[in-house]
Amino acid sequence: MKKNYILTFLLIILISGFSFGQEMLVNGDLENWDSDTAPTDWTKVENIEKESTEIHGGSFSAKHTGGTKDLGQTIEGITPGDSYTITIWYKVVENDGTDARIWSYWKDDSNASVTDADTDGALRGPDNSYLPNNGGEWSKYEATVTAPAGAAKFYFELRTYKGAITYWDDLSFVKNSSASLNNNPISGFASYPNPVSDGILNISSASTSVKEVTIFNLLGKQVLSSSFSGIKKNIDVSSINAGMYILKVTEEGKMATKKLIIR
């Protein structure tokens, strides 16, 4: 009975959108602009225009015309071992499927890049590939990652290619506190994409130890249970109906729990 009460509490938090996380990205909602081509606090701005028609939330978004052009911002105060959740809302004008992606990485105190095989797929994702166009609809990319040893900063960058047009909006980089559902003590933990739109959920960590993967619906019913050994595995969730779920991953007595959306 006690477990049921705990699960119910977690579900209420998920449904209400309650979060204990700390937002670290400045002007991620792109509501503040120094000019029609310069969003406030973004330090690398290439081929960007203020957009007031194609928006996901608020009054403005960023229209990004490609040709390998970037929109970037350096985030200070990263702590190795802490968990962070990246959220990106985007809309791609159809081109050839290789139009836009996240192009981010960790940096040390000297601004040198910190390579981390456990999270690089999510930071250049999904799974080191291009963001799906999804028929030109507003889409969400989300990944939870753990900062590697040596990381002191995070470079948040979005890229648009080959003359394509991408609209970016409601961008977020949240540090998950110990009270947050997205917090996880599993070293190198990453799960992506979120939402899942192609039936495949990627789970990875720094360890090859056995990982127990469980997905629950919002009534607390288990809808998937799987386990694997190794650093990374693609989990087939194509049999699960579209909706909101809870993902739980355990490894060597440690646990990561987060909201999961399946389309």
N, C-alpha and C positions, 0 to 999 in steps of 0.2 A: 504493500500500500504506500509506503514511504517513497519508493521509487516512482510510483505513479504521480504523486504530488510533485516531486522534483521535475519530472518530465513535463507535467502540465505547466509548471512555472516557466520552464524554458520555452515552451510553445507560446505562452502568452507574450514573452519578451520578443520572440521572433515575429509574431503577427503584428504586434504594436510598433515594430521597428525600433525599439528601445536599444540604445547603444551606449557603452561606456568608453568607446574608442576616442582617441584624440586625432582630429583632422590636422594634417601637417602640410597639405598642399594649399598654397595661397591663391585665392581667386580661381579656385577650381570650377566654380559655377559660371565663370566668364561673364559676370555681370558688370565688371568694372573695366573701363577702357581709357587709356591715355590719349588715344586717337582712334580713328576708324580702322587702323591697321596694326594697333599695338595694345593688346590686352595687358592691363596693369599686373606687374610683378612677374610676368613671364620674360625670361632672359634670352631665349632663342626664339625668334619669331620670323618665319619665312613664308611668304605668300599667304598671309592671314588677313581676313577681312571680318569686321563686325557684322553679324547677321541677325536680323530681327524677324524673319519670316519662318525659316526652318529652325525651330528651336525645340528642345526637349523639355526644358523647364525655365522659369523666369522670363526675362525679356530678351536675352541675347544668347547667341552661340557663336562659335568661331567657324567661319567658312575657310577651308584649307584647300587651295589649288596646288596640285602635285607637280612632280618633276623631281622626286627625292627631296622634298622640303619638310622642315621640322618645326615643331612647336615644343619648347622645352623649358624646364625649371629645375634648379638644384634644390633639394630638400636637406637641410642640416639636422643634426641631432639624432642620427640613427644609432641604435644600440645593438651590437651583435647578439644574436640569440632571441631578440624580440620578434614578435609576429606583426605583420603589416598586411592590410587588405587594400588592393588596388581596384578601383571601380572606374570604368570608362563607358560613357554613353556616346554613340556615334551613329552617323547615317552616311552611307557611301553611295554616291551616284554611280550606277552600274558602269563598269568598264570591262575588265577581263579577269577579275577575281584575284589579282595581285596588286591591289590598289592602296591599302592602308594597313598599318600595324602599330603596335606598341614597340618602342625601340629604346628600352630603359636599361639601366645598369647601376650597380653599387659603386661607390667611390670611397677611397680612404682619405685620411686627413690632408694628403698632398694633392688630392683630386685625381690621382691615378685610378683607373678602373680596377675593380675587384671581381675577378672571374669566379663564378659559383655555378658548377654544373647542376646543382640541385634546383636552382631557381631560374637559370637562364632561359629555359623553355617557356616559362610563364612571363618573363620580362621581355621576351621577343615574340610573344605568343599571339594566338594560342598555340602551344607546343612548337615554338620557334617557326611560326608560319604567319600568314596574312589573316586579318580579321575577315570573317565571312560577310558577304554583302547583304544576305538575308532579304533579297528582293528590294533593296533600297529603303527598307524600313528602319526606324530607330531601333538600335540593338544595344545590349549591355554586355560588356566583357568584365569579368571579375576574377581575381586570383588572390589567394592568401599565401604569403611567402614569409620565410624566416631569414632575417639578416645574417649573413655569414661572418665568420671571424675576419676582422680587419675593416669591416664596413663602418664608415663614419657619416656618409652622406648617401643620398639616393638621387640619381638623375632621372627625372620623369620626362620622357620624350615620346611624342607621337609623330608618325611619319606618313606622308601621302606621296604616292608614286605616279609617274608617267602621265601627267596631265589629268589624272582623276580628281574628283572633288569629294572631300570628306567634311562633314559637319561634326564638330566636337562640342560636347556640353556635359555639365554635371560630372566633372572629373574629381576623383577623390583618392587620397592616399592616407589611410587611417592607421595609427598605431593602436593595436589592440591591447587593452589593459588586462590585468589578471582577472577582472570581473566580467570580461567580455566573452560572449559565446565563441567569437572568432579567435580568441587567444589559444595558443597551443604551445606546449613545451617540447614537442617533437622536433628535434634538430633537422633543419632543412626542409620542413614540411611545406608542400605546395599541393593545391588542388585547383584544377582549371579544366575547361572554361566554366564560367558560371554567369549566365545560364548555360546549360547544356542543350545544344540544338541539333547535334548530329548523332546522339545516342552513345557517345563515348566520354567518360569522365577520367581525367588523368590524375593519378595519385602518386606522389613521390616524397622521399625523405632522404636524409644523408646516410641512413643505415640500411643494411641488407636484412635486418631482423624482420621477423614475421609481423605483418600488419593485418589487423582485423578491420574490415570495412563494413559498416552497417548503415543502412538508410531507413529512416522512419517517415511515415506520413504524419500529417498534423493531428491525427487521432492517436498517435503513439504506436501505430501498428508497424511492425517491421516489414518492409517491402523488398529488401535485398540484403543478403549477407554473403560476404566473400572474404577470402584471406589470400595473402601471397607473401613470398619472400623475395627480397631484392630491393633495389633502390626505386624502381618505377614500374607502374603497370597501368594499362588502359583498361578501365572497368566498363563493361557493356551495360548500359542502363536503358537500352532501347525498349525493353519490355515494361518499363515503368510509365504510367500515364503522365501526361503533362500536368505540372502543378508545383507547389512549394513543399519541400521536404527538409529533414534534418539529416546531415551527414555526420557520422561519428567514425573516427579512425583511432585505433589504439595501437601502441607499439611499445613493448617493454614496460608496461604499466603506465605509460604516458598517454594522454588523450587530446585529440583535437575535435571540436564540435562546431559546425557552422551551418548556416542556412544554405540550401541548395535549391535552385530552380531548374526544372526540366521542361523543355518545350516540345 
